Amino acid sequence: MSNNEKKPVYHIDLSKDKYDSRYDRILNILYYSKEIPSDLYQHMNMSSTNFRKTISILKQRGYIKRISRDSAIGYILTNSGKLLTSHPHYIKYKGCLEDDNRQYDIKHRTRKRQFAYLYALLDRMGIPYESDEKPDISETFDQSNHQVTFYTALDFKRMLGVRSTVFKGSRVLGFFAGRGKIIPVYRTNHEMKTFSKQEGLLPYFLYQFYSIPVSDAILICNDEKSVIDITKQIIANTRNDNKKGINTAKYNAFYVFDSGDGFYSRLEDLYADHSDLMHKMIEQNDIETTDRDDEGRYRLLIGTGFYRDHPVWICPGNIDVVTLRRFVIHASRNDKRSFILCQDRDLKMVKEVAEGASLRVAPIREQ
């Protein structure tokens, strides 16, 4: 066994006590996603050896089979695997078979595989996605509910019924609910596709049903390099045109997270109140927050304020790509140096994205 297989990839893994065996872990994700990719172990703290052994035994028992169309290798349930739901231990998955379709084209397979990657992440983060582990989707997600749960786009479409057809074609996988917020969730591996106009209808219908404003969304990808590449693509679309280029679907705030250990702190930051830290940073750095200079002339305020007439954006929480795009574009078009203060975890990404602009990036330091 190699050193890579001996050591877990992730230090944060809340799925350790969730399953009785590796077989249950694989099958749980498979029942909910409908297909698991052959590299799923990389997202599960499972060695490739143990993954292959588990897959091999499940195949020998006749519960799963290999699918390799369109150069994408994965595994799906067999009829025997579906019949397992008659066993008391697996009866909880009966509802998963109700939406089981046999579309094997690459478009539908890719979506199923993205769900598998997402569920592996949610397992590690301790976020319920199983129907028997979360409140009914028709309930109100109030502030007192401190548990964040995940609901699929299909869950929501079923509840809306015929009205859901107006945003058919949306690439959203679902949304996080809890702590008084609803946050749509998207996922890709390394490359992001253009959002269409349908994405703008999802927040509208979520608000209509739950009376909770939906203004933020997150896109999850595999690693930091993908975060950098996708963020660069979004910034390059200077007009945020939803008909071409990579855009943020008109969300007021849009976050691109990788699925490593850092996801845990970024998720918490979605719900954290950073106003006290922001106030401290403004005072410590003598930031002028008005949109007029000392002579009363109007100036464009696109970040937090100005330091000696230089634009400053203080970001004590997650990096909002909508604001980052505006800030980088403004810095690129002006000779006057701009400043971004952010968390250490985001320094590398912001520096690479802002490369070439008249912009300095520094970590937030409390005195």
Stockholm file with secondary structure:
# STOCKHOLM 1.0

chainA/1-367         MSNNEKKPVYHIDLSKDKYDSRYDRILNILYYSKEIPSDLYQHMNMSSTNFRKTISILKQRGYIKRISRDSAIGYILTNSGKLLTSHPHYIKYKGCLEDDNRQYDIKHRTRKRQFAYLYALLDRMGIPYESDEKPDISETFDQSNHQVTFYTALDFKRMLGVRSTVFKGSRVLGFFAGRGKIIPVYRTNHEMKTFSKQEGLLPYFLYQFYSIPVSDAILICNDEKSVIDITKQIIANTRNDNKKGINTAKYNAFYVFDSGDGFYSRLEDLYADHSDLMHKMIEQNDIETTDRDDEGRYRLLIGTGFYRDHPVWICPGNIDVVTLRRFVIHASRNDKRSFILCQDRDLKMVKEVAEGASLRVAPIREQ
#=GR chainA/1-367 SS CCHHHHSCSCSCCTTTTTCSSHHHHHHHHHHHHSCEETTGGGGTTCCHHHHHHHHHHHHHTTSEEEECGGGCCEEEECHHHHHGGGSTTTGGGGGGGGGCCCCCSHHHHHHHHHHHHHHHHHHHHTCCCSGGGSCCTTSCCCTTCCCCEEEEHHHHHHHHGGGGGGGTTCCCCEEEEETTEEEEEEECSSCCCCCCGGGGHHHHHHHHHHCCCCCEEEEEESSHHHHHHHHHHHHHCTTCCTTSSSCCTTCSEEEEEESSTHHHHHHHHTTCCCHHHHHHHHHHTTCBCSSBCTTCCBCCCCSSEEETTEEEEEESSCCCHHHHHHHHHHHHHCSSCEEEEECGGGHHHHHHHTTTSSEEEEECCCC
#=GC SS_cons         CCHHHHSCSCSCCTTTTTCSSHHHHHHHHHHHHSCEETTGGGGTTCCHHHHHHHHHHHHHTTSEEEECGGGCCEEEECHHHHHGGGSTTTGGGGGGGGGCCCCCSHHHHHHHHHHHHHHHHHHHHTCCCSGGGSCCTTSCCCTTCCCCEEEEHHHHHHHHGGGGGGGTTCCCCEEEEETTEEEEEEECSSCCCCCCGGGGHHHHHHHHHHCCCCCEEEEEESSHHHHHHHHHHHHHCTTCCTTSSSCCTTCSEEEEEESSTHHHHHHHHTTCCCHHHHHHHHHHTTCBCSSBCTTCCBCCCCSSEEETTEEEEEESSCCCHHHHHHHHHHHHHCSSCEEEEECGGGHHHHHHHTTTSSEEEEECCCC
//
